[in-house]
Amino acid sequence: MALARLVPRPNVRSTPKSKGKGGTHSQVIAFANQKGGVAKTTTTLNLGVALVETGLRVLCIDLDPQGNLTMSQGLNPDTIERSMFDVLVHRLPIEEVIAPREVDLAVSSIDLAGAELALSSQIGRERALQKAIEPIRGLYDYILIDTPPSLGLLTINAFVAATGVIVPVQTEYLSLRGLVQLENTLQMVRENLNPQVEIIGIVPTMYDKRMTHSREADEILRESFGDLVYGTRIRKTVRYAEAPVKGLSVLAYEPAGEAAQMYRDLAKEVLSGEKTRKHA
């Protein structure tokens, strides 16, 4: 189909499996899509909580100045005194902005909106996040980074720090085309900053099987990217909007519900996919 010509399939590299709790080879996964409203924050949080349910230690980093991930765990970004802005710009140890919630959460605040300007004149500005998380990587099995809906310096920092990228993609045609620009940015990062970073998975989100367009977009995605696309489709449900109002993940909000089960299924795929690629 036409999209297959528009979006070349990204290369897939093996990513090392974390070696149990506190392993030194923790996975650092950036969740990225320059298009907003694709359930990126929802996926970061709920996948993280699903991984915690399996007994893994997880840190989520809110790298979005909007602070939606921070708000989704019941915290107010407007009243936070120290956040990822201070970590990136003032080199504050990241453990000082981590709040223990359903997952450990490195919080965001509105100050983060000025981070790109503040970092722009610093040497090594693209590696600020990588340097910040290095001292604590041994404490976690997974570090999940929620990025802004753009491909600016904050997102580049996430790509440089990451061992892989997961892309939540809304099942609509225009959302799929955004993968072209994302892969081009990743290619530049590989060439200049982090040779290992690759897209390790694509999550179809906001899927509505009742809509022909949604089904067709999902089919195009799978034809174009094959097994890079997770089998789990994150379907539309009001539960994903209700849970953040309570400051909870959907797994805590409605543990036995279908919405929670989707992210448990996705967590199984992420874990089994690592094993498959490790032995590929």
Beta strands, then each sheet from edge to edge (+ up, - down):
strand 1: 27-31
strand 2: 58-62
strand 3: 98-100
strand 4: 104-106
strand 5: 142-146
strand 6: 164-170
strand 7: 199-207
strand 8: 234-235
sheet 1: 3+ 4- 2- 5- 1- 6- 7- 8-
end
